[in-house]
Every structure is written in C-alpha cells, then in structure tokens.
Amino acid sequence: MTLFVLLGSVMVILCLALVVIPIWHAGGGRGDRRRDANVEIYRQRCAEIDREIAAGRLSEADAEDEKDELGARLLVDIDAESGLLAQSGTAATVRRSAIQRWLASLFVGLFIVTGAAGGYGWLAGRQAIDNAGMPNIDQMTAQLKAQVQTHPEDRRARLLLTQVQRRRGDNAAAAANLRVLNQGSATPTTGLLAAEAQANLAAGGDLSGRAGDLYRRVLEDDPSNREALWYLGLRATELGQNATAIALWGRLLEQQLPAEDRAMVSSRRNSLIKTK
C-alpha cells in the first residue's frame, strides 16, 4: 500500500509539472517573443536601408535618420514591454497575466489532485466492497465442519469441506472425508475414487497401499483412465512387475497424449524394455 501511495504521488507531481509549466511558459514567454520579433524587424529594415544606400536610392544622411527613427521605435517597444514606459497600463497587464497564470495553475492543480484522490478513494472503496464479499476461509471451514458433524449424511457439505481442505493443504483430512464419501456410496464415481487416491498420496501415502487399490478400482470402471494407467504402472515397477508396467503404459501410449506426457511415458517404458 505504501509503494502504491508513493507511486501515485509521483504520478500526480509529474502531471502537475506537465500541465502547469507550459501555462507559465505560455504567459511568461510572450513578451520575450515580441521583443525578439521587433529586434528582428529592426535588423531586416537596417539591412534593406544598407542595400538602398548601395544601390544609390537613399543618401547617407536620410539613411542615418531612418535608422535613428527605427532605433527609437525599438527602444520604445522594449521599454513598453519591460514597464519603463506606460508603466501603469503595462504593470496592470503583467499583474493580470500573472494572476491568470496563478489561477489557471491552481485550478489545474486542484483538478488533478481532486481527481487522483477521488479515483483512489473509488478504487479503495471498490476493493473494500470486493473484499467484503470474499468469504473467510477459516470461517467457512468451521461452518462446514460443524455442518458435517451435525449432519454426517450431508454429502454436499462434506464434499465442499474436502475441496477447502485440499486447497489449504490438509490432505489427510481431505482423504478421510473422501473415504467416507466413497464408502457411503453403493457405486462411487471414478472421479471421487481418483480424488481420494490423489489426496492419499499427497498426505504421504504410497501406491502399494490404499491409493493403489483405489486406482485399481478406477481402472476396472474406466479401462482407458490415463491417471490410473500411469499410477498403476508406477505401482507395478515398485513391486518389480516390469512386464505389467510395460503393458499398462503401452495402453496409455495408444491414446492421444500431450507431447511432454508422451515423451515421459515412452522414456520410462523404453527403459523397462531394455532391462528385460
């Protein structure tokens, strides 16, 4: 949160700089541009006078008079810009321009800061609403446990509790609840049988125990089940039954597998074939 606020502050400052600086440059540089233009006009006219003298169209005396007049006009323009002449009117203009720039800067600054604060408040409020709608996992787990203890036959509550336990890494408790579900069903689904086997293995069980028996039941109900073919092949290798593992993985390779999975199964199977 601190990093977010810091980055937000930096963004606001950059936005203010990008907007306010051009405002001041636009006002402050106006007089400079006008003086530069007057000076350039003076130089160009002097160059024209010199060309007219060279061409014989203008005398030296007339040329000097005209240059003096141009110089006087330039000084008047410069003095008027800097407030040396017509001081009251020029000063008022400068003051108005400065006030306008300050007001514009203040308005833009307030707009950016207010908008940023409003956006942050909206996002924070939105996040608070979203967080308020998120369930508390501990509370949900406690409620589901209470529901299962009060109504052991509530399969839906037990299944939800199992899912929460798996996500929280409590695989032993999840395996126990899945076992209750499978034993309480006359014909348990292959999905629940495989889920119990997975939870059992994640909890530290091995394929030579209940997990292997569960996968065997899965394969009986679904002879092409990829998960069961793979794990029962591993179980066969652990028991030294390489021929069984080769056969099971051969059936697995007959299916359409992702390239990585196929490469892994083929490698394991080929290594068994070589050792025969």
Backbone as CSV, one residue per row, in Angstrom:
resi,resn,N_x,N_y,N_z,CA_x,CA_y,CA_z,C_x,C_y,C_z
1,MET,0.829,-1.196,0.000,0.000,0.000,0.000,0.871,1.258,0.000
2,THR,1.970,1.252,0.815,2.868,2.405,0.870,3.497,2.676,-0.495
3,LEU,3.924,1.617,-1.175,4.512,1.774,-2.509,3.494,2.346,-3.483
4,PHE,2.235,1.906,-3.375,1.183,2.388,-4.266,0.960,3.884,-4.057
5,VAL,0.913,4.312,-2.777,0.708,5.729,-2.477,1.882,6.558,-2.982
6,LEU,3.108,6.052,-2.809,4.295,6.765,-3.282,4.274,6.930,-4.796
7,LEU,3.973,5.842,-5.491,3.901,5.922,-6.955,2.792,6.860,-7.403
8,GLY,1.663,6.820,-6.693,0.560,7.724,-7.026,0.951,9.176,-6.837
9,SER,1.677,9.477,-5.759,2.121,10.852,-5.511,3.067,11.324,-6.611
10,VAL,3.994,10.452,-7.013,4.926,10.805,-8.085,4.175,11.090,-9.384
11,MET,3.167,10.279,-9.680,2.381,10.489,-10.897,1.641,11.818,-10.851
12,VAL,1.086,12.164,-9.687,0.373,13.436,-9.552,1.330,14.607,-9.771
13,ILE,2.530,14.533,-9.165,3.517,15.606,-9.318,3.928,15.759,-10.780
14,LEU,4.138,14.643,-11.461,4.510,14.703,-12.875,3.397,15.321,-13.709
15,CYS,2.160,14.937,-13.416,1.019,15.510,-14.153,0.937,17.014,-13.933
16,LEU,1.138,17.457,-12.660,1.120,18.889,-12.378,2.216,19.622,-13.148
17,ALA,3.402,19.023,-13.162,4.518,19.661,-13.860,4.243,19.773,-15.358
18,LEU,3.705,18.712,-15.940,3.444,18.704,-17.381,2.391,19.722,-17.780
19,VAL,1.469,20.039,-16.866,0.383,20.963,-17.195,0.708,22.393,-16.791
20,VAL,1.274,22.575,-15.587,1.478,23.922,-15.054,2.636,24.636,-15.747
21,ILE,3.745,23.923,-15.995,4.916,24.575,-16.597,4.593,25.206,-17.952
22,PRO,3.868,24.491,-18.855,3.511,25.147,-20.127,2.648,26.389,-19.936
23,ILE,1.804,26.398,-18.878,0.964,27.568,-18.636,1.834,28.788,-18.350
24,TRP,2.852,28.622,-17.511,3.728,29.731,-17.165,4.628,30.127,-18.332
25,HIS,5.059,29.116,-19.065,5.876,29.444,-20.237,5.069,30.208,-21.266
26,ALA,3.801,29.803,-21.407,2.944,30.460,-22.399,2.750,31.924,-22.061
27,GLY,2.621,32.235,-20.750,2.417,33.622,-20.345,3.720,34.378,-20.264
28,GLY,4.723,33.743,-19.682,5.977,34.432,-19.429,6.781,34.673,-20.677
29,GLY,6.669,33.863,-21.681,7.493,33.983,-22.876,6.905,34.875,-23.933
30,ARG,5.675,35.397,-23.666,5.013,36.193,-24.689,5.780,37.476,-24.961
31,GLY,6.213,38.171,-23.872,6.962,39.411,-24.044,8.300,39.176,-24.721
32,ASP,8.975,38.102,-24.362,10.266,37.793,-24.983,10.112,37.567,-26.472
33,ARG,9.065,36.856,-26.863,8.864,36.597,-28.292,8.592,37.889,-29.052
34,ARG,7.831,38.789,-28.388,7.538,40.061,-29.072,8.795,40.891,-29.229
35,ARG,9.644,40.962,-28.207,10.888,41.728,-28.314,11.801,41.145,-29.390
36,ASP,11.872,39.801,-29.392,12.706,39.155,-30.415,12.209,39.493,-31.810
37,ALA,10.895,39.521,-31.971,10.326,39.844,-33.287,10.641,41.288,-33.678
38,ASN,10.530,42.214,-32.712,10.831,43.617,-33.005,12.299,43.806,-33.377
39,VAL,13.166,43.123,-32.623,14.595,43.230,-32.936,14.888,42.687,-34.327
40,GLU,14.262,41.588,-34.680,14.494,41.001,-35.995,13.991,41.921,-37.102
41,ILE,12.827,42.566,-36.869,12.309,43.520,-37.860,13.276,44.694,-38.025
42,TYR,13.818,45.153,-36.903,14.783,46.271,-36.943,16.004,45.890,-37.766
43,ARG,16.514,44.694,-37.547,17.704,44.259,-38.285,17.419,44.143,-39.774
44,GLN,16.265,43.575,-40.090,15.928,43.413,-41.501,15.798,44.781,-42.208
45,ARG,15.146,45.722,-41.493,14.980,47.056,-42.107,16.317,47.761,-42.278
46,CYS,17.203,47.608,-41.286,18.541,48.200,-41.424,19.281,47.610,-42.610
47,ALA,19.124,46.283,-42.802,19.781,45.650,-43.945,19.214,46.179,-45.251
48,GLU,17.896,46.414,-45.287,17.288,46.975,-46.503,17.813,48.390,-46.770
49,ILE,17.968,49.175,-45.679,18.486,50.544,-45.847,19.897,50.503,-46.420
50,ASP,20.718,49.575,-45.897,22.081,49.457,-46.416,22.077,49.099,-47.901
51,ARG,21.150,48.215,-48.295,21.082,47.848,-49.721,20.639,49.048,-50.571
52,GLU,19.724,49.866,-50.029,19.266,51.044,-50.784,20.385,52.071,-50.927
53,ILE,21.213,52.189,-49.872,22.360,53.095,-49.970,23.318,52.601,-51.048
54,ALA,23.576,51.298,-51.055,24.491,50.731,-52.048,23.961,50.901,-53.460
55,ALA,22.632,50.852,-53.604,22.032,50.986,-54.930,21.876,52.442,-55.343
56,GLY,22.178,53.348,-54.420,22.093,54.768,-54.748,20.691,55.316,-54.640
57,ARG,19.773,54.585,-54.061,18.408,55.064,-53.945,18.186,55.864,-52.669
58,LEU,19.148,55.883,-51.760,18.983,56.572,-50.490,20.323,57.179,-50.084
59,SER,20.275,58.439,-49.617,21.503,59.112,-49.213,21.925,58.659,-47.822
60,GLU,23.205,58.960,-47.533,23.728,58.559,-46.230,22.985,59.267,-45.096
61,ALA,22.688,60.552,-45.294,22.018,61.318,-44.231,20.620,60.790,-43.976
62,ASP,19.865,60.562,-45.063,18.499,60.031,-44.895,18.533,58.648,-44.253
63,ALA,19.526,57.871,-44.652,19.630,56.525,-44.082,19.884,56.580,-42.587
64,GLU,20.776,57.507,-42.153,21.056,57.627,-40.730,19.823,58.072,-39.964
65,ASP,19.064,59.026,-40.573,17.843,59.490,-39.916,16.845,58.346,-39.739
66,GLU,16.679,57.559,-40.802,15.693,56.469,-40.725,16.127,55.398,-39.722
67,LYS,17.443,55.139,-39.675,17.935,54.149,-38.706,17.726,54.638,-37.276
68,ASP,17.950,55.981,-37.086,17.733,56.530,-35.757,16.266,56.402,-35.352
69,GLU,15.371,56.643,-36.301,13.936,56.542,-36.014,13.545,55.103,-35.696
70,LEU,14.099,54.166,-36.462,13.810,52.754,-36.199,14.327,52.344,-34.820
71,GLY,15.547,52.823,-34.487,16.110,52.500,-33.178,15.267,53.054,-32.052
72,ALA,14.769,54.280,-32.245,13.924,54.882,-31.212,12.641,54.076,-31.030
73,ARG,12.033,53.659,-32.139,10.810,52.850,-32.040,11.069,51.526,-31.312
74,LEU,12.249,50.936,-31.628,12.584,49.666,-30.975,12.736,49.847,-29.469
75,LEU,13.396,50.978,-29.087,13.559,51.239,-27.659,12.217,51.468,-26.978
76,VAL,11.332,52.170,-27.666,10.002,52.412,-27.102,9.274,51.097,-26.884
77,ASP,9.335,50.208,-27.884,8.663,48.905,-27.760,9.248,48.093,-26.608
78,ILE,10.581,48.108,-26.504,11.220,47.334,-25.441,10.874,47.914,-24.075
79,ASP,10.921,49.249,-23.971,10.598,49.894,-22.705,9.146,49.628,-22.313
80,ALA,8.260,49.625,-23.306,6.851,49.372,-23.006,6.658,47.959,-22.483
81,GLU,7.409,47.009,-23.043,7.297,45.619,-22.587,7.813,45.453,-21.175
82,SER,8.903,46.154,-20.835,9.506,45.987,-19.513,8.913,46.919,-18.474
83,GLY,8.001,47.808,-18.899,7.316,48.654,-17.936,7.988,49.978,-17.683
84,LEU,9.012,50.317,-18.471,9.697,51.597,-18.278,8.863,52.752,-18.802
85,LEU,8.055,52.488,-19.857,7.140,53.476,-20.401,5.734,52.965,-20.236
86,ALA,4.780,53.868,-20.153,3.367,53.489,-19.952,3.278,52.508,-18.803
87,GLN,3.907,52.876,-17.670,4.134,51.943,-16.572,2.831,51.431,-15.994
88,SER,1.871,52.306,-15.805,0.641,51.881,-15.138,-0.115,50.864,-15.962
89,GLY,-0.280,51.128,-17.277,-1.033,50.182,-18.104,-0.303,48.874,-18.265
90,THR,1.029,48.879,-18.498,1.796,47.658,-18.683,1.853,46.845,-17.403
91,ALA,2.031,47.481,-16.273,2.080,46.782,-14.993,0.769,46.083,-14.709
92,ALA,-0.321,46.770,-15.032,-1.629,46.141,-14.803,-1.783,44.912,-15.667
93,THR,-1.292,45.016,-16.917,-1.378,43.853,-17.804,-0.556,42.700,-17.279
94,VAL,0.655,43.037,-16.796,1.520,41.995,-16.250,0.887,41.348,-15.038
95,ARG,0.311,42.227,-14.178,-0.328,41.675,-12.975,-1.503,40.767,-13.350
96,ARG,-2.298,41.221,-14.319,-3.425,40.385,-14.746,-2.942,39.066,-15.319
97,SER,-1.882,39.137,-16.113,-1.350,37.908,-16.696,-0.843,36.958,-15.616
98,ALA,-0.131,37.525,-14.614,0.371,36.679,-13.524,-0.778,36.062,-12.738
99,ILE,-1.800,36.904,-12.450,-2.954,36.384,-11.710,-3.642,35.278,-12.486
100,GLN,-3.783,35.478,-13.794,-4.423,34.458,-14.630,-3.625,33.157,-14.606
101,ARG,-2.284,33.295,-14.663,-1.468,32.083,-14.633,-1.585,31.367,-13.296
102,TRP,-1.599,32.183,-12.203,-1.745,31.561,-10.874,-3.098,30.865,-10.737
103,LEU,-4.150,31.540,-11.198,-5.488,30.937,-11.108,-5.571,29.665,-11.949
104,ALA,-4.994,29.717,-13.160,-5.024,28.530,-14.019,-4.243,27.391,-13.386
105,SER,-3.071,27.723,-12.824,-2.264,26.686,-12.170,-2.998,26.091,-10.981
106,LEU,-3.632,26.977,-10.183,-4.368,26.499,-9.009,-5.535,25.614,-9.410
107,PHE,-6.255,26.056,-10.455,-7.408,25.263,-10.904,-6.974,23.895,-11.415
108,VAL,-5.936,23.886,-12.250,-5.463,22.610,-12.790,-4.930,21.716,-11.683
109,GLY,-4.171,22.318,-10.731,-3.644,21.525,-9.622,-4.749,20.902,-8.793
110,LEU,-5.761,21.723,-8.450,-6.888,21.196,-7.674,-7.625,20.104,-8.436
111,PHE,-7.775,20.305,-9.745,-8.482,19.315,-10.558,-7.737,17.981,-10.556
112,ILE,-6.399,18.046,-10.742,-5.617,16.801,-10.797,-5.598,16.115,-9.439
113,VAL,-5.343,16.893,-8.382,-5.263,16.294,-7.048,-6.615,15.731,-6.624
114,THR,-7.685,16.500,-6.879,-9.024,16.019,-6.512,-9.392,14.771,-7.300
115,GLY,-9.054,14.803,-8.602,-9.347,13.620,-9.413,-8.579,12.402,-8.962
116,ALA,-7.287,12.610,-8.632,-6.478,11.481,-8.162,-7.009,10.945,-6.841
117,ALA,-7.344,11.866,-5.910,-7.862,11.429,-4.615,-9.201,10.721,-4.775
118,GLY,-10.044,11.275,-5.662,-11.333,10.634,-5.892,-11.178,9.256,-6.494
119,GLY,-10.248,9.154,-7.478,-10.026,7.841,-8.090,-9.489,6.840,-7.099
120,TYR,-8.548,7.319,-6.267,-8.000,6.413,-5.246,-9.081,5.997,-4.270
121,GLY,-9.914,6.949,-3.866,-11.000,6.609,-2.942,-11.975,5.628,-3.552
122,TRP,-12.257,5.829,-4.855,-13.188,4.907,-5.516,-12.604,3.506,-5.585
123,LEU,-11.301,3.431,-5.952,-10.659,2.121,-6.024,-10.599,1.460,-4.653
124,ALA,-10.272,2.272,-3.633,-10.200,1.703,-2.286,-11.565,1.210,-1.835
125,GLY,-12.603,2.023,-2.138,-13.948,1.596,-1.772,-14.370,0.351,-2.528
126,ARG,-13.995,0.321,-3.807,-14.323,-0.854,-4.613,-13.633,-2.093,-4.073
127,GLN,-12.347,-1.919,-3.710,-11.602,-3.056,-3.163,-12.212,-3.504,-1.841
128,ALA,-12.632,-2.515,-1.035,-13.250,-2.873,0.241,-14.532,-3.651,0.025
129,ILE,-15.307,-3.228,-1.002,-16.545,-3.949,-1.297,-16.250,-5.360,-1.759
130,ASP,-15.232,-5.465,-2.647,-14.869,-6.792,-3.141,-14.382,-7.678,-2.010
131,ASN,-13.535,-7.092,-1.144,-13.020,-7.884,-0.027,-14.133,-8.275,0.931
132,ALA,-15.110,-7.359,1.074,-16.223,-7.680,1.967,-17.028,-8.850,1.434
133,GLY,-17.045,-8.980,0.080,-17.800,-10.082,-0.497,-17.048,-11.391,-0.542
134,MET,-15.739,-11.357,-0.229,-14.949,-12.583,-0.253,-15.185,-13.378,1.018
135,PRO,-15.376,-14.681,0.889,-15.629,-15.487,2.077,-14.372,-15.646,2.923
136,ASN,-14.555,-15.731,4.215,-13.469,-16.006,5.137,-13.248,-17.512,5.169
137,ILE,-12.041,-17.946,4.753,-11.778,-19.372,4.611,-11.878,-20.094,5.956
138,ASP,-11.320,-19.488,6.986,-11.385,-20.120,8.312,-12.831,-20.264,8.779
139,GLN,-13.589,-19.201,8.564,-14.997,-19.249,8.975,-15.765,-20.293,8.163
140,MET,-15.488,-20.329,6.855,-16.168,-21.307,6.004,-15.818,-22.731,6.437
141,THR,-14.531,-22.967,6.721,-14.107,-24.305,7.144,-14.797,-24.717,8.435
142,ALA,-14.862,-23.779,9.393,-15.520,-24.086,10.669,-16.997,-24.399,10.472
143,GLN,-17.651,-23.640,9.611,-19.076,-23.867,9.356,-19.312,-25.221,8.687
144,LEU,-18.453,-25.553,7.726,-18.614,-26.836,7.039,-18.347,-28.009,7.986
145,LYS,-17.332,-27.854,8.836,-17.055,-28.917,9.808,-18.240,-29.107,10.749
146,ALA,-18.811,-28.002,11.201,-19.974,-28.092,12.096,-21.146,-28.745,11.383
147,GLN,-21.331,-28.398,10.106,-22.431,-28.988,9.345,-22.231,-30.488,9.154
148,VAL,-20.996,-30.903,8.890,-20.715,-32.330,8.696,-20.875,-33.103,10.001
149,GLN,-20.445,-32.498,11.102,-20.595,-33.178,12.395,-22.058,-33.305,12.790
150,THR,-22.829,-32.284,12.499,-24.251,-32.312,12.849,-25.037,-33.208,11.903
151,HIS,-24.667,-33.168,10.619,-25.389,-33.959,9.602,-24.361,-34.763,8.798
152,PRO,-23.911,-35.887,9.318,-22.893,-36.692,8.616,-23.340,-37.163,7.239
153,GLU,-24.639,-37.230,7.029,-25.140,-37.708,5.736,-25.154,-36.608,4.669
154,ASP,-24.828,-35.404,5.039,-24.829,-34.280,4.084,-23.583,-34.393,3.189
155,ARG,-23.741,-35.070,2.059,-22.609,-35.318,1.172,-22.090,-34.022,0.528
156,ARG,-23.019,-33.122,0.249,-22.602,-31.866,-0.388,-21.702,-31.067,0.541
157,ALA,-22.066,-30.952,1.812,-21.239,-30.216,2.766,-19.885,-30.892,2.941
158,ARG,-19.868,-32.228,2.969,-18.606,-32.946,3.137,-17.710,-32.768,1.911
159,LEU,-18.318,-32.754,0.745,-17.529,-32.558,-0.471,-16.938,-31.148,-0.522
160,LEU,-17.736,-30.146,-0.142,-17.220,-28.781,-0.091,-16.090,-28.673,0.930
161,LEU,-16.261,-29.320,2.059,-15.218,-29.309,3.086,-13.940,-29.956,2.549
162,THR,-14.096,-31.027,1.800,-12.939,-31.702,1.197,-12.187,-30.776,0.247
163,GLN,-12.917,-30.028,-0.565,-12.284,-29.104,-1.511,-11.511,-28.007,-0.779
164,VAL,-12.105,-27.484,0.292,-11.422,-26.455,1.076,-10.161,-27.031,1.718
165,GLN,-10.261,-28.235,2.245,-9.107,-28.866,2.891,-7.986,-29.132,1.897
166,ARG,-8.324,-29.544,0.689,-7.290,-29.776,-0.326,-6.578,-28.470,-0.679
167,ARG,-7.332,-27.394,-0.814,-6.728,-26.117,-1.161,-5.835,-25.589,-0.049
168,ARG,-6.171,-25.928,1.172,-5.379,-25.469,2.302,-4.231,-26.425,2.632
169,GLY,-4.124,-27.494,1.875,-3.038,-28.437,2.098,-3.289,-29.461,3.179
170,ASP,-4.506,-29.531,3.682,-4.847,-30.524,4.707,-5.306,-31.806,3.998
171,ASN,-4.347,-32.474,3.368,-4.673,-33.615,2.512,-5.130,-34.842,3.304
172,ALA,-4.607,-35.028,4.501,-5.015,-36.186,5.303,-6.488,-36.097,5.662
173,ALA,-6.931,-34.884,6.080,-8.350,-34.702,6.410,-9.217,-34.839,5.168
174,ALA,-8.721,-34.324,4.038,-9.480,-34.447,2.792,-9.615,-35.908,2.381
175,ALA,-8.528,-36.672,2.508,-8.581,-38.094,2.160,-9.573,-38.832,3.059
176,ALA,-9.604,-38.466,4.344,-10.538,-39.117,5.272,-11.985,-38.826,4.884
177,ASN,-12.273,-37.592,4.533,-13.638,-37.239,4.131,-14.018,-37.881,2.798
178,LEU,-13.078,-37.964,1.867,-13.358,-38.631,0.595,-13.594,-40.127,0.799
179,ARG,-12.900,-40.702,1.742,-13.099,-42.123,2.037,-14.518,-42.359,2.564
180,VAL,-14.982,-41.438,3.417,-16.359,-41.548,3.921,-17.351,-41.445,2.771
181,LEU,-17.093,-40.525,1.859,-17.995,-40.359,0.714,-18.007,-41.612,-0.163
182,ASN,-16.824,-42.177,-0.439,-16.766,-43.364,-1.292,-17.379,-44.583,-0.615
183,GLN,-17.135,-44.726,0.684,-17.705,-45.866,1.399,-19.205,-45.722,1.586
184,GLY,-19.693,-44.503,1.609,-21.126,-44.292,1.772,-21.905,-44.390,0.483
185,SER,-21.209,-44.621,-0.627,-21.888,-44.712,-1.918,-21.860,-46.157,-2.416
186,ALA,-23.015,-46.643,-2.879,-23.090,-48.007,-3.396,-22.215,-48.162,-4.642
187,THR,-22.191,-47.151,-5.467,-21.366,-47.156,-6.687,-20.607,-45.840,-6.771
188,PRO,-19.491,-45.738,-6.067,-18.725,-44.472,-6.095,-18.220,-44.166,-7.494
189,THR,-18.184,-42.897,-7.820,-17.729,-42.475,-9.148,-16.206,-42.585,-9.237
190,THR,-15.730,-42.753,-10.469,-14.279,-42.834,-10.664,-13.601,-41.521,-10.272
191,GLY,-14.329,-40.422,-10.431,-13.758,-39.133,-10.064,-13.472,-39.037,-8.577
192,LEU,-14.426,-39.491,-7.736,-14.215,-39.451,-6.289,-13.158,-40.462,-5.855
193,LEU,-13.127,-41.614,-6.509,-12.105,-42.603,-6.185,-10.709,-42.060,-6.492
194,ALA,-10.558,-41.439,-7.670,-9.267,-40.867,-8.044,-8.907,-39.699,-7.128
195,ALA,-9.916,-38.898,-6.729,-9.651,-37.771,-5.833,-9.133,-38.260,-4.485
196,GLU,-9.727,-39.355,-3.964,-9.244,-39.902,-2.702,-7.822,-40.432,-2.844
197,ALA,-7.531,-41.075,-3.976,-6.185,-41.586,-4.205,-5.172,-40.440,-4.254
198,GLN,-5.524,-39.336,-4.932,-4.635,-38.186,-5.008,-4.380,-37.588,-3.628
199,ALA,-5.463,-37.408,-2.854,-5.316,-36.850,-1.507,-4.476,-37.776,-0.632
200,ASN,-4.663,-39.086,-0.803,-3.907,-40.070,-0.025,-2.420,-39.975,-0.331
201,LEU,-2.083,-39.872,-1.612,-0.676,-39.738,-1.996,-0.097,-38.414,-1.513
202,ALA,-0.885,-37.329,-1.614,-0.408,-36.024,-1.168,-0.180,-35.986,0.338
203,ALA,-0.925,-36.828,1.061,-0.782,-36.883,2.514,0.362,-37.786,2.947
204,GLY,1.065,-38.386,2.006,2.200,-39.237,2.345,1.961,-40.713,2.136
205,GLY,0.819,-41.079,1.581,0.556,-42.490,1.300,1.366,-42.977,0.123
206,ASP,1.326,-44.276,-0.133,2.072,-44.830,-1.270,1.151,-45.704,-2.104
207,LEU,1.647,-46.039,-3.289,0.830,-46.793,-4.241,0.642,-48.245,-3.842
208,SER,1.450,-48.725,-2.937,1.277,-50.108,-2.503,0.146,-50.250,-1.488
209,GLY,-0.373,-49.107,-1.021,-1.454,-49.140,-0.050,-2.788,-48.807,-0.684
210,ARG,-3.590,-47.993,0.053,-4.952,-47.715,-0.386,-4.985,-46.944,-1.705
211,ALA,-4.020,-46.043,-1.933,-4.032,-45.281,-3.175,-3.968,-46.211,-4.384
212,GLY,-3.100,-47.223,-4.317,-3.010,-48.174,-5.426,-4.297,-48.964,-5.598
213,ASP,-4.928,-49.367,-4.490,-6.197,-50.096,-4.578,-7.291,-49.229,-5.199
214,LEU,-7.268,-47.951,-4.859,-8.276,-47.047,-5.426,-8.097,-46.900,-6.932
215,TYR,-6.843,-46.771,-7.381,-6.606,-46.659,-8.822,-6.970,-47.958,-9.544
216,ARG,-6.799,-49.070,-8.874,-7.211,-50.330,-9.497,-8.723,-50.355,-9.709
217,ARG,-9.479,-49.856,-8.736,-10.935,-49.783,-8.877,-11.315,-48.803,-9.987
218,VAL,-10.562,-47.711,-10.084,-10.833,-46.739,-11.156,-10.632,-47.396,-12.515
219,LEU,-9.549,-48.154,-12.677,-9.260,-48.795,-13.959,-10.287,-49.859,-14.295
220,GLU,-10.838,-50.508,-13.295,-11.880,-51.505,-13.546,-13.129,-50.836,-14.120
221,ASP,-13.454,-49.664,-13.601,-14.641,-48.958,-14.100,-14.364,-48.194,-15.390
222,ASP,-13.107,-47.781,-15.565,-12.742,-46.987,-16.749,-11.404,-47.488,-17.266
223,PRO,-11.392,-48.498,-18.156,-10.140,-49.132,-18.614,-9.180,-48.183,-19.332
224,SER,-9.654,-47.033,-19.793,-8.780,-46.094,-20.505,-8.391,-44.891,-19.646
225,ASN,-8.653,-44.957,-18.353,-8.345,-43.822,-17.482,-6.826,-43.583,-17.447
226,ARG,-6.394,-42.447,-17.900,-4.966,-42.161,-18.032,-4.275,-42.130,-16.678
227,GLU,-4.914,-41.501,-15.716,-4.311,-41.377,-14.389,-4.096,-42.744,-13.766
228,ALA,-5.100,-43.607,-13.897,-4.986,-44.943,-13.310,-3.919,-45.771,-14.024
229,LEU,-3.861,-45.673,-15.360,-2.843,-46.413,-16.106,-1.437,-45.970,-15.708
230,TRP,-1.242,-44.703,-15.529,0.079,-44.201,-15.167,0.483,-44.655,-13.765
231,TYR,-0.393,-44.414,-12.801,-0.026,-44.733,-11.418,0.046,-46.237,-11.167
232,LEU,-0.798,-47.001,-11.826,-0.705,-48.455,-11.652,0.568,-48.993,-12.310
233,GLY,1.018,-48.316,-13.392,2.312,-48.680,-13.979,3.441,-48.402,-12.999
234,LEU,3.373,-47.261,-12.317,4.381,-46.963,-11.300,4.337,-47.982,-10.157
235,ARG,3.124,-48.347,-9.781,2.977,-49.339,-8.699,3.609,-50.664,-9.115
236,ALA,3.410,-51.051,-10.374,3.980,-52.314,-10.867,5.507,-52.268,-10.828
237,THR,6.088,-51.099,-11.190,7.564,-51.006,-11.149,8.070,-51.094,-9.713
238,GLU,7.330,-50.522,-8.764,7.738,-50.603,-7.359,7.689,-52.040,-6.839
239,LEU,6.772,-52.825,-7.390,6.642,-54.217,-6.973,7.519,-55.149,-7.807
240,GLY,8.291,-54.580,-8.733,9.149,-55.387,-9.589,8.416,-56.066,-10.716
241,GLN,7.209,-55.649,-11.026,6.395,-56.255,-12.088,6.548,-55.423,-13.363
242,ASN,7.722,-55.486,-13.970,8.015,-54.642,-15.124,7.142,-54.969,-16.330
243,ALA,6.840,-56.235,-16.532,6.005,-56.609,-17.680,4.617,-55.977,-17.568
244,THR,4.081,-55.949,-16.338,2.773,-55.321,-16.126,2.855,-53.824,-16.395
245,ALA,3.936,-53.198,-15.935,4.102,-51.769,-16.158,4.227,-51.461,-17.649
246,ILE,4.977,-52.286,-18.374,5.136,-52.078,-19.823,3.785,-52.181,-20.519
247,ALA,2.971,-53.137,-20.102,1.664,-53.318,-20.722,0.739,-52.137,-20.410
248,LEU,0.728,-51.713,-19.163,-0.140,-50.593,-18.775,0.262,-49.308,-19.491
249,TRP,1.556,-49.039,-19.562,1.998,-47.822,-20.231,1.862,-47.929,-21.745
250,GLY,1.881,-49.148,-22.263,1.614,-49.326,-23.686,0.183,-48.930,-24.004
251,ARG,-0.759,-49.309,-23.137,-2.152,-48.901,-23.320,-2.303,-47.378,-23.207
252,LEU,-1.493,-46.796,-22.328,-1.546,-45.338,-22.175,-1.032,-44.639,-23.425
253,LEU,0.012,-45.189,-24.055,0.580,-44.562,-25.250,-0.315,-44.702,-26.470
254,GLU,-1.286,-45.584,-26.408,-2.227,-45.722,-27.513,-3.188,-44.538,-27.595
255,GLN,-3.236,-43.751,-26.557,-4.146,-42.607,-26.519,-3.441,-41.345,-27.028
256,GLN,-4.253,-40.326,-27.265,-3.716,-39.036,-27.696,-3.237,-38.273,-26.465
257,LEU,-1.930,-38.224,-26.281,-1.347,-37.569,-25.111,-0.624,-36.289,-25.521
258,PRO,-0.516,-35.335,-24.605,0.339,-34.168,-24.870,1.773,-34.630,-25.125
259,ALA,2.499,-33.861,-25.909,3.846,-34.258,-26.329,4.759,-34.527,-25.133
260,GLU,4.701,-33.683,-24.106,5.576,-33.866,-22.949,5.224,-35.148,-22.201
261,ASP,3.915,-35.384,-22.020,3.494,-36.607,-21.320,3.896,-37.849,-22.102
262,ARG,3.717,-37.789,-23.407,4.088,-38.943,-24.231,5.585,-39.227,-24.150
263,ALA,6.379,-38.173,-24.181,7.827,-38.362,-24.099,8.218,-38.988,-22.764
264,MET,7.599,-38.547,-21.675,7.928,-39.085,-20.366,7.543,-40.554,-20.250
265,VAL,6.314,-40.892,-20.685,5.849,-42.281,-20.596,6.708,-43.186,-21.476
266,SER,6.999,-42.714,-22.692,7.809,-43.520,-23.608,9.194,-43.773,-23.034
267,SER,9.783,-42.740,-22.419,11.114,-42.891,-21.848,11.118,-43.925,-20.718
268,ARG,10.136,-43.829,-19.840,10.071,-44.795,-18.726,9.820,-46.202,-19.239
269,ARG,8.948,-46.329,-20.217,8.599,-47.654,-20.748,9.793,-48.266,-21.481
270,ASN,10.494,-47.437,-22.290,11.635,-47.957,-23.038,12.756,-48.407,-22.102
271,SER,12.946,-47.683,-20.994,13.986,-48.096,-20.052,13.659,-49.441,-19.437
272,LEU,12.367,-49.724,-19.224,11.967,-51.043,-18.684,12.195,-52.128,-19.728
273,ILE,11.879,-51.810,-20.982,12.055,-52.798,-22.044,13.522,-53.194,-22.184
274,LYS,14.413,-52.230,-22.056,15.853,-52.507,-22.190,16.388,-53.383,-21.078
275,THR,15.752,-53.302,-19.917,16.241,-54.092,-18.774,15.677,-55.506,-18.750
276,LYS,14.797,-55.827,-19.675,14.189,-57.167,-19.663,15.221,-58.234,-20.086
